[in-house]
Amino acid sequence: MTQVGSVVPKRKQTRWPLERVLFALAGTMVLLSGLLAAVVSPWFLLLTAFVGLNQWMFVVFGACPASLVLSRLGVASSCR
């Protein structure tokens, strides 16, 4: 039961920052490539290496191909 006059505050809908989206995307791709390497072919481990290379590109240069695409889609960075 709700009390008369009680106000339930609405939750502010927050969007994930670019860094969090990149982390989730990289984790998903690593898990997927590990599964594909175990089931289909070990050549899918090259996808894991590509993901790791892109993560290092983001660390060193502040941008990677995925971050450029996501920023154009409107995902904002929390570091700016």
ABEGO torsion letter per residue (X at the ends): XBBBGBBBBBBBBBBBBAAAAAAAAAAAAAAAAAAAAAAABAAAAAAAAAAAAAAAAAAAAGBBAAAAAAAAAGBBBAAX
